[in-house]
Amino acid sequence: MKLILCTLIFFMIFSNAEAYDPLDPFGNITIKWDIMSWTPDGYVAVVTMNNFQMFRHIMSPGWTLGWSWAKKEVIWTMVGAQTTEQGDCSKFKGNTPHCCQRTPTIVDLLPGVPYNQQFSNCCKGGVVASWGQDPAGAVSAFQVSVGLAGTSNKTVKLPKNFTLLGPGPGYTCGPAKIVPSTVFLTPDHRRKTQALMTWNVTCTYSQFLASKNPTCCVSFSSFYNDTITPCPSCSCGCQNKNNCIRSNSNQLKQVGINTPRKDNAPLLQCTHHMCPIRVHWHVKINYRDYWRVKIAITNFNYKMNYTQWTLVAQHPNLDNVTQVFSFDYKPLVPYQSINDTGMFYGMKFYNDLLMEAGPFGNVQSEVLLQKNKETFTLKQGWAFPRKVYFNGDECKLPPPDAYPVLPNSAEGNPISLFTLAASVSAMLMILYVW
């Protein structure tokens, strides 16, 4: 019995730890239900999805939201979203509900739908930006009219068993909780109104649940060592090794080779690491008061391009970034007193789209950092990042003993060329006299 109890406690702690991200400790997706009016057999609610994650967004093909009704509710109408199936509505005469399923599945509408089907912050194909990159785009909403439900705060039963795909697995949603009603301001900001009832659902992300393998890897190089430290072999697992395509294959000339599949299955270029994304960190130049790093992101997936991509790096010198040349940059300071993490992302309409694998499947930038004379060093891999994330997932780094190292002469006490030349000249003079 003690063994079973200890096992349960271990898994509870482990699962909670996996959903906690130390670089974004407060990140989550909050789904808010606001009942705006009562109807003869239910209510009309506005459902708003806010992405409070600093660097993890929901990319195409977008979010999928699901829940289970507490009773026998139906969805009469929806604006700004739709269910994927109607279900069996044969018992209804006359007006037919939009959905009669006990566990409806909701998706966002695509851009360009007629105006009478649109709602504020809807119709983006389920794409939701991260809070740190674009707060205005980090929200999605729709309106739903629910029937066969309670018609007052005391008789309404909250939906349960919420699920969220964004677009794949990884999110775990808690139970719905009643919270103080949302307050709204009229357009002239002179009057306040409030929802009749509000409840929230909080969903957190776990990379462990999303994928058993990393989805990106990191390689290193430097100006002081000709050796390039590659991504570790099979960094992202080698399960796709038999289905990969070589970069010079004639299959790449086929029509539709870059068309995404419905299940979003990748078509990877054959590499030793077998990752869709590789991040390369190159220590480029060492000035007297500054040092420069080049960052390159390469896409090896022929069926996926990345819109609104984000790259997060953790390094102690990111507290003194002087200039980022081709990316936008934002420091991430979740703990206020520690400023060692930053988010890089593409400039809008310039390089915020990382194309599929091929000649245009990469983006790059350089970063100029000011030295802290007390901490700066090129020894022992200090110039390389401690953690790297791409699109919110942590990347596989090389082992520390494989990092580029300084030449032996530079690892000890530095000796100037003048001193070395003088010593050699003195030795030659002694030999000549002798």
N, C-alpha and C positions, 0 to 999 in steps of 0.2 A: 504493500500500500504506500509506504514511504517512497519507494522507487517511482511509482506512478505519479505521486504528488510532485516530486522533485522534477520529473520529466515535463509535467504540465507547466510548472513555474518557469523552467528553462525556456520552453518554446514561447511562452507569453513574453518573457523578457527579450528573447531573440527577435521575435516578430516586431515588437515595438522598436527595437534598436534599428532594425532594417529600414523602418519607415521614417527614421530621424536622420536628417542630413545636417551634419555639423556646419556646412557652409551656407545653409539656408534653414536655420532651425525653426523658423516660424512659417515656412512655406506650406501652403495647402490650397486646395480648391474648395471654396465654400458655395454651396447651392442653397439659395434662399427662396422660400415660397412666401409670397405676399397675397393673402386673400383680399381682393379689391372690392368685391360685391357678392351678395347672396343671390341665388336664383331659386325658383320654386322647388327644385329637387337637388340643389347643390351649391356650387360657388364658381366664381371666376377668379383665377389666380395668375399672377405674374411670377414666372420662375426665372431667377437670375443666377448665372454661373460666373463667379469672380475667381480669377486665377491669381492668387497671392504668392505664387512662386516667383522668386527673383530671376531665375535663369532657365526655367523649364516651361516650354510652351506646348500647346497642342497643335501639331502640324497636320497636313492633309493625310488621309481623308477625313479628319476631324473627329470630334467627340461623339460618343454614343452613351446615352443615359438610360438607365432602367430602374424600375422599382416594382414592388408588389403592393397591390391595394389591400387595405385592412378589411374591407367588406366586399361589396359587389359593385363598386364604382365603375363608371364608364366615362370615356372622354367624348363629349358631344362635339366640340370643335377645338381646333388649335390655330394659332396665328404665329408665324415666325419659326415653326418647326413642324414635324410630322412624325407619326409612328411608322415603323417599317411594315407592320401588318395590322389589318383591321380586326381580325378575329371573327368569331361567330356572333353576329348581331341579328340572327333570325327571329328572335323573340320580340323584336321591336317592330311595330306597325307604324307606318307614316315616316316620320323623321328617323333616319338611321344614324347612329353615333359614328364618330370618326374612328373610335377604337373600343372594342368590347373585351380585350384581353385582360386577364387577371394580372399579368406581368408585362405591361407595355414596354416597348423599346423605342426611344425617341432619338431622332437625328435632326441636325440643323438643316435649313433649306439652303439651296445653292444661290449664289449671287445672280441677280437679274430676274428674280421671280416677280410676278405682278405686284403692284403696290398694295392691293387689298389683301395680300397674303403676308405682307411684311410687318415686322414689329421692331421697335428700337433695339439696336445691338444684335440683330439677327442676320441670318442669310449670308454667312461667310463660309459656308461649306464646313462648319464645325471647327474652323481654325481660330485659335485663341492665343494671343501673344502673351509673353511672360510679363509679370508686373514690373520687373526691373528694366525691361527693354522698351515697352510701350504700354503704360498704364491705361491709356484710353482704349487700346485694343485688347485689353486683358479681361474682357467681359463678353458674355453671350446671354441672350434672353429670349423668352417666348411667352405667349399667353395661352392658357389652357382653361377650358370650361368643363367642369367635372359634374357629372350627374349621378343620381342614386347615392348621394353622399349626405352628410350632415348639413344642416342649414343654419347652424349657430356655433359659437365657439365651444359649447359644451357637447355638441353631438358630432362634430367633425372628428374623424379618425385619421391620424397621420399615416401616410404611406410608410412602408418599411422595406428592408432588404435592398437598399440602394446600391446600384453598381455604376461604374464609370469606366469607359474605355477611352484612352486618350492618345492616339487612336487604338493602341494595343493595350495589353494588360499591364498591371503595375499599381493601379489605384485601389485602395481599400476605403470604403465609406462607412462612417459610423451611423448610429441611429439618428432619426430626426428629433430635434429638440425645440420646444417652444421657447421663443425669445421675445423681448419687447417689440411691439409692432413698429415697422419701419415708418419713419416720418418723411414726407415729401414736401418740397417747396413748389409753389406755383411758379409759372414762368416769370412773373414780375417780382418774385421773392417777397411778396407782402402777405402771403397766407400759407399756413402749414396744414397739410392733411396727413392722415395716417392710414395704414392698412388695418383691416378689421381683425386680422390675425396673421402672425408670422412664425415660421419655423425654419431652422437651419440644418443643413447636412454638411459635414466636413469630410473631405476625402484627402488622404495623404498618399504619397508615392513611395514605392519601394523598388529599387533597381533589382533586388533579389527576386521579387515576384515577376518583374517584367521580362527578365531574361536570365538564364543560367550562366551565360557568358557575357563579357564586356562587348560593347558595340563600337569601340574605337581603341586606338593604341597610339603611343607616343614614341618618336625617335629623336635622337640628339646628335648634334655635331657642334664643332667649335673651330675658331680660327687657329688655336694653338695645338690642334691635333688633327691629323689627316684622316683618322679613323671615324667613320660614321657608326654610331650605335643604333642599330635598327630596332624596330618593334620586336618583342619576343615572338618566337615561332608559335603559331596557332593561338595568338593573343585572344582572338574572338571565337575560338573553337574551330575545328576543321571539318565540321559536318557538311559544309558546302563545297568541300574540296573537289568532289567528283562532278559538280555542276558548274564550276567556274569557267571563265573564258579568258584565253590569253589575249594580251593587248594587241597582237598582230593577227588575230583570228579573222577569217573571212566571214564568220557569223555576224560580226559587227556591221556588215554591209546590208544585212537583211532589213527589210522594211518593218517597222514596228518593234525593233529590238529594245527601244527605250520606253515602250509603253508599260506603265505599271500594271501589275496583276491585282486582281480584286483582293487577294489575301496579303498584298504588300510583300510577297516573298522576294528576297533580293536576287539579283544576278550579278555576282561579284567577279571582278578581275582576279585572275590567279596570282596570288602572292603568298609569301611564306607565313604572313600573319593572318590572312583571310579575314580582315576587318573591312567594313564598309567605309570607315573614316580613319585616316592617319593624320595626326598632328605632328609637325616637325618643329623643334625648337633649336635654333642655331645661334650660338653666341658669336656675334659677328665681329665686333670691334671693341677694343678696350682703350678709352681715352684717359686723360689724367683725372678729370672730374666726373666723367660720364662713361657709360657702357651701352652698347647697342645689341638688341636681339632681333632676329628675323623669325617670324612665325608663319608657317605655311600649312594650310589645311587641304588635304587631297581626298576626293571622293572616288571610291573604287566600286561603287554600286551603279550598274548600267541602267537600272530601272527606278532610280530615286534621285530627285533633286531636293535640296533643303532650302525652304524659304524661312526667313527670319531666324537663321541659325544663331546659336550663341556658343561662345567658348569661354570657359572659366578657368583661370589659373591661380594657383596659390604659390607665392614666393615672397620672402621677407622684404625684397626691395621694391615691391609694388606699392609701398607707402610713399614712394617718391618718383612717380612717373612724370617725366618732363614732356614727352610728346609721343602720340601714337599717329602714325602717318597715313594709313589707309583703312583703318577700322575705327568705329566708334568705341569708346571705352567708358566704363563706369565702375568706380570702386565699390566693392561690397563690404560693408562693415557691420555684420550682424552683432558683434560684441563690443562695438564702439571703441574700446581701448586697443583693439588689434586691427591693424590695417595692412593685411598681407594678401588680400584676395581681390581680384578684379574680373570684370566681365567684358569680353571683346565681342562685338557684333558688327554686321555689315552696315555700311552707309546706305541709306535708302536710295533706291533706283541706281545704285552704283555696283555694290557687291554684296547686297543682302540676300542674293540668290546664289547658292552653291550648286552649280550644274552637275548633271550626272557624269559618271566616269568618262574620261576622254580628254581631248586636248584643252577643253575649257572647264574641266572638273576640279578646279582648285582656286583658292583665294589666298592672298598673302599680304603681310604688312610688316613694318619694322617698328620697334619700340625703343625709345631713348629714355634711359633711366639715370638719375643722378646718384652718385655713389655716397654711401655712408662710410667714411674712412675707417670707422671703428669696426664695421662688420663685413665690408666688401672683401671678397677673396675669390680667386679662381680655383682654389684647391678643393679637393674632396667633393666635387660635384655641386658646390654651393650655388653656381650660376644657373642651375637647372631647377625647374619647378618641382614642388612637393606633391601637388595634385593637379590634374587636368580633367575638366569635364567638357563634353561636347553635347549640346542639346539636353543638358541636365543629367547625362549619364557619365559616370566616372570612367576614365580611359585607363588602359593597362600601360604602366610605365616599365621601362627596362629595369633589371636588377641593379642596385647601386654599384656593384663591383664592375659593371660593364660601362659606366659613364666615361666619357672622354677625360683623360687625365693630362696634367701638365707634363712636359718633358722633365726628365730626371734633374737636369741642371736648374730648372725653375722651381723645383719643389723644395730645395734646400735654401740656404741663405743666398740671395742674389749676388753675383759677382759681375762687376762691370767689365766691358771689353777693354777699357784702358788698363785696369789692374791686371787682367789676364795677359795683355800684350807686354806690359812692363815686366811681368814675371818671366815670360818666355825670353825676352831680350836679355835680362840679367843672367839667366841660365846659359844662354849662348855665349855671353861675354866670359863667364867663368870657364866654360869649356875651351874657348879660344885661347885664353891666357894659359890654361893648364897645358 
